[in-house]
């Protein structure tokens, strides 16, 4: 049976994530996942697509604080729970959301390192961002993810892609939340419903990939892979796909090593052969 082999939380959208062994799941996904986000002076979200250097900012959660670390700068600590801050209107893709500012110190810290005027904002527990109703129910919600609370990838999918590229890219390039072992490569393409520790997950659509996986998280430098090989093997309707977006049915807790029960399968999405 497949098992949950890795869990990743990304507290700040597009900054480095945290690999954990156990983690709570709330109504919006993994607790604190994409709760914070950087925006420009117009309130538009910032990501590695525009600023690859964001990959060099590490995140850490300890003692009720979110800690940011970057080369050449002293660490920055923020409270995990905050109720104050200026209310701002921000944009994540086509969604207009409310957020609160984190204060001047984080803005100065991040603007200095990224060399762009930016602000750090957070989503309050009360603010609701619904998932696209084309793929979700009315109760599904997420924080500042690109669109879904979870991204699921299998270890053997990356193994197959690395073999095709004759490279050894790390899973962190693909920024999954949940990684599954002990299944065939691209098995997740056919999964429609799975269960992990009594939490049901629906997998409504594959994840189309942008330039972010081409960025080396250790250097912030970009290359051609994996997009060159994905274009050859995983292209469908002018996009390339790797991994599956997912929605969850209820809160709970996840731990590495828990079995993944495949409840329902369908035709592979995308409908391509990757071999």
LUMVEX-550788 format. One record per residue (C-alpha): z, y, x; residue in one letter. Coordinates in steps of 0.5 Angstrom, whole numbers, padded with zeros to 4 digits, always signed. Each point is the difference from the previous one (the first is absolute). Layout:
ZYXA ...
//
This chain:
+0000+0000+0000X -0001+0007+0002X +0006+0004+0003X +0001+0007+0001X +0000+0001+0007X +0000+0008+0001X +0003+0006-0004X -0002+0007+0002X +0003+0007-0003X -0004+0006+0001X +0005+0006-0001X -0004+0006+0001X -0008-0001-0002X -0004-0002+0006X +0005+0001+0005X +0002-0007+0004X +0004-0005-0004X +0006-0004+0000X +0000-0008+0001X +0006-0003-0004X +0003-0007-0002X +0003+0002-0006X -0002+0006-0005X +0002+0002-0007X -0006+0001-0005X +0001+0006-0006X -0004+0002-0005X -0005+0003+0005X -0001-0005+0005X +0004-0001+0006X +0006+0004+0000X -0002+0007+0004X -0007-0002+0001X -0005+0006+0000X +0006+0004-0003X -0002+0006+0005X -0006+0003+0002X -0003+0005+0004X -0005+0005-0003X -0004+0006+0002X +0001+0008-0002X -0004-0002-0006X +0004-0006-0002X -0005-0005+0002X +0003-0006+0003X -0001-0002+0007X -0002-0006+0003X -0002-0004+0006X -0007+0001-0002X +0000+0007+0001X +0006+0000+0006X +0000-0006+0004X +0006+0002+0004X +0004-0001-0007X +0000-0007+0003X +0005+0002+0006X +0005+0002-0005X +0005-0006-0001X +0005-0001-0005X +0007-0003-0001X +0005+0000-0005X +0007-0001+0002X +0007+0003-0003X -0003+0003-0006X -0005+0004+0004X -0007+0000+0001X -0002+0001+0008X -0006+0002+0002X -0002-0001+0008X -0006+0003+0004X -0002+0001+0007X +0003+0006+0003X +0005+0002-0006X +0007-0001-0001X +0001-0005-0006X +0000+0003-0007X +0005-0003-0005X -0001+0001-0008X +0005-0002-0006X -0003-0006-0004X +0003+0003-0006X -0001+0007-0001X -0001+0004-0007X -0001+0007+0003X -0007+0004+0003X -0005+0004-0003X -0004-0003-0006X -0008-0001+0002X -0006-0002-0003X -0004-0005+0005X -0006-0004+0000X -0001-0008+0002X -0007-0001-0001X -0001+0001-0008X +0007+0001-0002X +0004+0006-0001X +0007-0001+0002X +0007+0004+0000X +0004-0001+0007X +0005+0004+0003X +0000+0003+0007X +0005-0003+0005X +0001+0007+0003X -0002+0004+0006X +0002-0004+0006X -0004-0006-0002X -0006+0004-0001X +0001+0004+0007X +0001-0007+0003X -0006-0003-0003X -0005+0006+0001X +0002+0000+0007X -0002-0007+0002X -0006+0000-0004X -0002+0007+0001X -0002+0001-0007X +0004+0004-0005X +0003-0005-0005X +0006-0002-0004X +0004-0006-0001X +0001-0001-0008X +0004-0006-0003X -0001-0003-0007X +0007+0000-0004X +0002-0006-0004X -0001+0004-0007X -0008+0001+0002X -0005-0005-0003X -0007-0001+0003X -0003-0005-0004X -0005-0005+0003X -0008+0000-0002X +0000-0002-0007X -0006-0004+0001X +0004-0005+0004X +0007+0001-0002X +0005+0000-0006X +0003+0006-0003X +0006-0001+0004X -0003-0001+0007X +0002+0005+0005X +0000+0002+0007X +0002+0005+0005X -0005+0003+0005X -0004-0006+0001X -0007+0001+0000X +0000-0003-0007X +0004-0007+0000X +0007-0002+0001X -0002-0006+0005X -0005-0002+0004X +0000-0008+0002X -0004-0003+0006X +0001-0007+0002X +0001-0002+0008X -0006-0004+0000X -0005+0005-0003X +0002+0005+0006X -0001-0007+0005X -0007-0001-0003X -0002+0008+0001X +0003+0000+0007X -0004-0007+0001X -0007+0004-0002X +0002+0006+0004X +0002-0004+0006X +0006+0005+0000X +0007-0001-0001X +0002+0006-0005X +0007+0001-0003X +0002-0001-0007X +0003+0007+0000X -0007+0003+0001X -0001-0002-0008X +0006+0003-0002X +0002-0006-0005X +0007+0000-0004X +0000-0008+0000X -0003-0005+0004X -0001-0007-0002X +0000-0006+0005X -0002-0007-0001X -0007+0001-0004X -0007+0000+0001X -0003+0006+0003X -0002+0005-0006X +0004-0005-0005X +0002+0007-0003X -0006+0002-0002X +0000-0005-0006X +0007+0001-0002X +0002+0003-0006X +0007-0001-0001X +0005-0002+0004X +0008-0001+0000X +0005+0002+0006X +0007-0001-0001X -0001+0001-0008X -0004+0006+0001X -0007+0000-0003X -0005+0003+0003X -0007+0001-0003X -0006+0001+0005X -0005+0004-0004X -0005+0003+0006X -0002-0001+0007X +0002+0006+0005X -0006+0004+0003X +0001+0002+0007X -0001+0006+0003X +0000+0002+0007X +0008+0000+0001X +0000-0008+0003X -0005+0003+0005X +0006+0004+0003X +0004-0003+0006X +0007+0001-0003X +0003+0000+0007X -0005+0006+0003X -0003+0003-0007X -0007-0001+0003X -0006-0003-0004X -0005-0005+0001X -0005-0004-0004X +0004-0006-0002X +0001-0003-0005X -0004+0004-0004X -0007-0002+0004X +0002-0008-0002X +0003+0002-0007X -0007+0003-0001X -0003-0006+0002X +0004-0005-0004X +0004+0003-0005X -0005+0006-0003X -0001+0000-0008X -0002+0006-0004X -0001+0005+0006X +0008-0002+0002X +0003-0004+0005X +0007-0004-0002X +0006-0003+0003X +0006-0002-0004X +0002+0000-0007X +0003+0006-0004X +0006-0003-0004X +0005+0002-0006X +0007-0002-0001X +0003-0002-0007X +0007+0001+0002X +0005+0002+0005X +0004-0005+0005X +0000-0001+0007X -0005-0003+0005X +0002-0004+0006X -0004-0003+0006X -0001-0008-0001X +0000+0001-0008X -0006-0005-0003X -0006+0003-0003X -0001-0003-0007X -0008+0000-0002X +0001+0001-0007X -0008+0002-0002X -0006+0000+0004X -0007+0003-0002X -0007+0001+0004X +0001+0003+0007X +0000+0008+0000X -0004+0002+0003X -0005-0005-0001X -0002-0001+0007X +0000-0006+0005X +0004+0002+0006X -0002-0006+0005X 
//
